[in-house]
Amino acid sequence: MPSLVSVPALAETADTALAGVPDEYRHYFNGRPLPFVKRHWEFPGLAASIPLARAFLDTCAAARDSDFRYLFALLGTELSTNAIKHSRSGEEGQTFVLRATRTPTGLTLVCRDNGAPHDGPPVPLAPGAERLAAESGRGLALVDSFATTWGDNGHPSIRKVWFHLAYDMTGSSWPAA
């Protein structure tokens, strides 16, 4: 399988997304590998936060090959988008948090959002293969297929959805996709 082009670094001059990031934390978003065990960031619950979240995810995986970087950023972006679209984190003034943890075998990402929206319960997942054709829940079908493992805490008010992606992508259908 040919390698994918990695996610481009967030352009500081072209984008105001870094405006609220203190100088001492800008390296979280520059796409360059740096050693870390745990790294987290709290993002505004706005669609405009997605490019910054994607830059954060790409930087967390920067020490890995392009396929791993792409897949880690793709799955993390899906969780970030779900936090904004399907939880109270998308309401005015709300936030979501991404926490990456590096282990000897892979990266784990936890997305903490502010739980079910006030206007109803969380959107349930469609069963099995129907998820890819469903109006909602397709993104979690990607996470289910491409992450090594994943899950959530099942708590309706402070939800944590997580995935682990092994460096060798064991348990992921990505290499076969």
N, C-alpha and C positions, 0 to 999 in steps of 0.2 A: 504494500500500500504506500503510495507516495505521501511524503510529509506535507502537512498543511502549513500555510503561512501563519505565523503567530499573530496574535491580536496586536495592532499597533499601540504604542504608548500614547497616553493622553497628552495632547499638545497643549502645553501651558499657555502659549501665546494665542492660540486660536480658540481656546475654550475657557470660560470663566468658572468651570466646575471646581477648580482648585482654589478659588478665591477664599473660601472659608477654612482651608487646610493650613494649619500653622507650618512654618518653614521646616521645623524639626521632624515633621511627619510626611513631607512630600515624597520621600523615598518609598512610601507605601504604594505609590501610584506611578512610578517611573518606568516600570517594565524591566528593571535590572535585578539580577539575583543578589540577594543578601541573606545571610543566615538568620533564621528565626526558628523558634519552637512554636510560639503562639503569637498571633497578630489579629487584632480586631479593629473594626471601625463602625461608628454609628452614622448612618446615612439618613438624610431627610426622606420622607416617604413620598417622593415626587418622581414622576417619570424622568425628569431631567437628571436624577441621581444615577440612572442606569449606566451611562458612560463612565462615571467615576467608579461605580461598583465594579464594572468590567475591568477597568485599569487596575483596581485593587486585586482582583482575582488573578489577572494575568501576572502581576508582579509577585504574588504569592507562589505561583507555579513557575517563575522565570528560570529556575535552575534546571528544569526538565526539558524534554524534547518538545518539538512543536505540536505533535498530536496530543500529548498530555496537557500542555498549556491550553490548547484550543478547547479540549473537552472539559477541563476544570473550569475555565471561564464560561463556557456554554452552560454547564449545569448550574453553576453559581448564579449566573445571570437569570436563569429560569426561576430559581428560588427567590431572587431579589424582586423580579417582576411579579411573582405570585404574592409576595408580601405586600406590595403596593396595590395590586389589583384585587386581592381576595381577603384582605384583613384591614383592621382599623389603622394599620401603619400607613395606608393610603389616604387617610383623612387629614384634613388641614392641621398642620403643626405636629404631626406624628412622625415616627422614625422606625427604622429597622436596623438590625446589627448583623454584620457578617463576622464570624470568628473562624480563622483558619488555624489548624494545628498540624504541624509537620511531625511525622513519626518516621522510624527507619524504613517502613514499608510503603508509605503513601501520605497523602494529604486528606484531612477531614475538614469539611466546611459545615458550620452550623449557621443557619439563618434564623434569627429570633425576630418575630414580628409581634404586633400588639393584639393578636387574637382575632376571633370572628368579628365581622362587621356588625354594627348595631341593627342593620336591616335584615338580618337573617343568619341562619347557621352556615358553616363553611360548605363550600361546594364539594359534594362527595365524588370520589373517583369512580369513573365508569369501569366495569369489569374488563380484565384482560385486553385483548386486541381491540375491543371497541373503543378504548381510550384514545387511540391514534385518530379515530374519526369523530370523537366526541367534540362538542363545542367548547368545553372546558376540560381541564385535566390532562391535556396532551403533553404538556411540559413535564408533569410528573411521570408520564409514561417514558419520556426520554431519560429522566433521572433513574427510573426503575431499570431501564434497559442498559444504560451506559455506565452507571456508577457500580463500583464493586459491591457496595452495600449502601442502604439508605433507610431512613425511618423518620418518625416524628414523635414528640412527647405526648401527643394526644390531648394536650391541655387546651381548652377553648379560649382562655383569656391571654395567656402568654405562650404562643406556639413556637416550638423549635423544630425546624425541619433540617435534617442533616444528611450528608452523604460522605462516603469515604471512597477515594479513588486510589487504587494501588498503583505504584509507579510502573509496574509491568502490566497494568490493566487487567490483572486476573479478575475473573468474575464479570467483566464488562463485555458486552456484545460489540463494542466499538471496533476492535480489529477485524471482526467479521462483517461489519456494516458496509 
